[in-house]
Amino acid sequence: MSERSPKRGFAARPADPESWIRASEPPAARAANGAAFTARLTIDITPELRGRIKIVAFQRGVTVADMLRELLAREFPATEGDTP
């Protein structure tokens, strides 16, 4: 009963660190896009509106975050003199 489980623990390191490091690299396209996002926007909405937004995003095959970024970019386009 006092024998430890052969499963690795939460903080256990892999046997081969080099393959572990290489395997954890994010896809190149996602990494490039993620570097542009430097702020988080929090808004209060009703649970019903949240549900509608999630359903529309699912129907369009996109994430809620991507859909809302596109909507905000369309509604608030960059103007001359804005920093990129």
Backbone as CSV, one residue per row, in Angstrom:
resi,resn,N_x,N_y,N_z,CA_x,CA_y,CA_z,C_x,C_y,C_z
1,MET,0.795,-1.198,0.000,0.000,0.000,0.000,0.841,1.266,0.000
2,SER,2.011,1.211,0.562,2.843,2.407,0.630,3.686,2.600,-0.629
3,GLU,3.544,1.707,-1.608,4.307,1.813,-2.842,3.784,2.986,-3.671
4,ARG,4.695,3.748,-4.265,4.307,4.899,-5.064,3.802,4.489,-6.435
5,SER,2.922,5.279,-6.984,2.376,5.041,-8.312,3.454,5.283,-9.367
6,PRO,3.489,4.486,-10.444,4.490,4.707,-11.491,4.198,5.950,-12.328
7,LYS,3.004,6.569,-12.154,2.680,7.780,-12.907,3.604,8.916,-12.497
8,ARG,3.932,9.776,-13.467,4.757,10.932,-13.157,3.935,11.938,-12.368
9,GLY,4.573,12.631,-11.465,3.910,13.649,-10.672,3.664,14.910,-11.471
10,PHE,2.969,15.823,-10.879,2.616,17.077,-11.547,3.856,17.836,-12.021
11,ALA,4.868,17.924,-11.202,6.052,18.709,-11.532,7.217,17.847,-12.015
12,ALA,6.947,16.614,-12.379,8.029,15.737,-12.825,8.582,16.217,-14.155
13,ARG,9.897,16.111,-14.298,10.536,16.507,-15.546,10.647,15.298,-16.461
14,PRO,10.631,15.526,-17.764,10.751,14.412,-18.706,12.145,13.816,-18.688
15,ALA,12.252,12.588,-19.152,13.540,11.900,-19.188,14.480,12.548,-20.199
16,ASP,13.934,13.049,-21.317,14.748,13.663,-22.367,14.357,15.139,-22.520
17,PRO,15.011,16.058,-21.818,14.613,17.471,-21.849,14.649,18.106,-23.233
18,GLU,15.582,17.707,-24.084,15.683,18.316,-25.409,14.420,18.089,-26.242
19,SER,13.900,16.877,-26.249,12.683,16.621,-27.018,11.487,17.316,-26.382
20,TRP,11.492,17.445,-25.079,10.400,18.116,-24.372,10.383,19.602,-24.724
21,ILE,11.556,20.225,-24.775,11.637,21.646,-25.101,11.195,21.883,-26.532
22,ARG,11.658,21.064,-27.463,11.278,21.221,-28.861,9.787,20.991,-29.064
23,ALA,9.205,20.060,-28.348,7.795,19.727,-28.513,6.881,20.822,-27.997
24,SER,7.352,21.672,-27.095,6.482,22.676,-26.507,6.406,23.972,-27.304
25,GLU,7.124,24.071,-28.420,7.086,25.286,-29.218,5.718,25.437,-29.872
26,PRO,5.107,26.632,-29.769,3.798,26.843,-30.387,3.928,26.927,-31.903
27,PRO,2.850,26.673,-32.638,2.895,26.822,-34.087,3.309,28.247,-34.455
28,ALA,4.047,28.415,-35.524,4.584,29.716,-35.906,3.495,30.758,-36.136
29,ALA,2.404,30.413,-36.808,1.345,31.377,-37.106,0.701,31.882,-35.819
30,ARG,0.468,31.025,-34.881,-0.163,31.415,-33.619,0.763,32.299,-32.790
31,ALA,2.060,31.989,-32.798,3.023,32.772,-32.033,3.122,34.188,-32.579
32,ALA,3.101,34.345,-33.887,3.196,35.667,-34.490,1.959,36.496,-34.150
33,ASN,0.780,35.891,-34.199,-0.449,36.614,-33.886,-0.532,36.964,-32.411
34,GLY,-0.101,36.081,-31.550,-0.190,36.300,-30.119,0.689,37.429,-29.629
35,ALA,1.775,37.726,-30.340,2.672,38.783,-29.919,2.011,40.154,-30.030
36,ALA,1.019,40.303,-30.897,0.361,41.590,-31.092,-0.605,41.922,-29.963
37,PHE,-1.086,40.947,-29.222,-2.077,41.186,-28.188,-1.382,41.468,-26.864
38,THR,-1.473,42.711,-26.403,-0.771,43.081,-25.186,-1.696,43.537,-24.073
39,ALA,-3.014,43.570,-24.307,-3.941,44.028,-23.278,-5.172,43.137,-23.268
40,ARG,-5.782,43.050,-22.103,-6.999,42.261,-21.945,-8.143,43.223,-21.683
41,LEU,-9.275,42.995,-22.333,-10.459,43.826,-22.176,-11.522,43.007,-21.462
42,THR,-12.049,43.541,-20.385,-13.088,42.847,-19.629,-14.353,43.679,-19.659
43,ILE,-15.460,43.047,-20.050,-16.749,43.737,-20.069,-17.776,42.875,-19.351
44,ASP,-18.799,43.525,-18.819,-19.893,42.813,-18.165,-21.040,42.674,-19.148
45,ILE,-21.477,41.446,-19.388,-22.616,41.184,-20.258,-23.531,40.182,-19.574
46,THR,-24.749,40.079,-20.065,-25.693,39.125,-19.483,-25.328,37.719,-19.918
47,PRO,-25.708,36.733,-19.154,-25.464,35.344,-19.568,-26.136,35.019,-20.904
48,GLU,-27.284,35.627,-21.173,-27.978,35.370,-22.446,-27.168,35.881,-23.630
49,LEU,-26.619,37.108,-23.505,-25.799,37.661,-24.586,-24.536,36.830,-24.769
50,ARG,-23.927,36.437,-23.682,-22.730,35.592,-23.769,-23.033,34.302,-24.524
51,GLY,-24.176,33.711,-24.229,-24.581,32.489,-24.927,-24.767,32.715,-26.413
52,ARG,-25.411,33.827,-26.770,-25.631,34.134,-28.195,-24.303,34.345,-28.920
53,ILE,-23.388,35.051,-28.267,-22.075,35.298,-28.875,-21.340,33.982,-29.107
54,LYS,-21.356,33.098,-28.124,-20.670,31.816,-28.251,-21.271,30.968,-29.367
55,ILE,-22.595,30.981,-29.490,-23.260,30.200,-30.540,-22.878,30.718,-31.915
56,VAL,-22.896,32.041,-32.091,-22.536,32.622,-33.389,-21.086,32.309,-33.731
57,ALA,-20.198,32.436,-32.766,-18.783,32.124,-33.015,-18.627,30.667,-33.432
58,PHE,-19.323,29.760,-32.745,-19.254,28.337,-33.091,-19.775,28.098,-34.502
59,GLN,-20.885,28.743,-34.851,-21.454,28.573,-36.191,-20.506,29.075,-37.276
60,ARG,-19.758,30.110,-36.966,-18.800,30.668,-37.926,-17.470,29.919,-37.937
61,GLY,-17.278,29.049,-36.965,-16.050,28.272,-36.907,-14.850,29.058,-36.421
62,VAL,-15.090,30.053,-35.579,-14.004,30.859,-35.026,-14.133,30.904,-33.508
63,THR,-13.097,31.390,-32.860,-13.194,31.559,-31.417,-13.918,32.865,-31.118
64,VAL,-14.483,32.960,-29.937,-15.158,34.190,-29.518,-14.162,35.346,-29.548
65,ALA,-12.961,35.128,-29.043,-11.950,36.188,-29.001,-11.624,36.693,-30.407
66,ASP,-11.409,35.776,-31.354,-11.090,36.189,-32.726,-12.248,36.954,-33.354
67,MET,-13.470,36.484,-33.129,-14.646,37.145,-33.694,-14.790,38.558,-33.122
68,LEU,-14.594,38.706,-31.817,-14.730,40.019,-31.199,-13.590,40.951,-31.584
69,ARG,-12.373,40.420,-31.757,-11.263,41.260,-32.235,-11.591,41.827,-33.608
70,GLU,-12.118,40.984,-34.487,-12.474,41.426,-35.833,-13.566,42.486,-35.778
71,LEU,-14.577,42.265,-34.952,-15.669,43.219,-34.820,-15.157,44.567,-34.304
72,LEU,-14.312,44.554,-33.284,-13.778,45.792,-32.735,-12.875,46.510,-33.735
73,ALA,-12.078,45.763,-34.475,-11.214,46.371,-35.492,-12.046,47.014,-36.595
74,ARG,-13.149,46.382,-36.947,-14.036,46.925,-37.984,-14.751,48.187,-37.484
75,GLU,-15.217,48.170,-36.247,-15.961,49.300,-35.691,-15.070,50.466,-35.287
76,PHE,-13.816,50.174,-34.957,-12.882,51.201,-34.520,-11.592,51.100,-35.326
77,PRO,-11.653,51.479,-36.622,-10.468,51.350,-37.471,-9.361,52.310,-37.011
78,ALA,-8.144,51.934,-37.314,-7.000,52.796,-36.992,-7.102,54.082,-37.789
79,THR,-6.742,55.174,-37.161,-6.755,56.461,-37.863,-5.324,56.927,-38.069
80,GLU,-5.162,57.869,-38.937,-3.827,58.372,-39.231,-3.211,58.949,-37.955
81,GLY,-1.982,58.578,-37.686,-1.293,59.061,-36.496,-1.341,58.090,-35.343
82,ASP,-2.193,57.052,-35.429,-2.227,56.033,-34.379,-0.939,55.237,-34.408
83,THR,-0.503,54.801,-33.247,0.674,53.936,-33.209,0.249,52.522,-33.555
84,PRO,1.067,51.792,-34.312,0.687,50.437,-34.727,0.631,49.470,-33.578
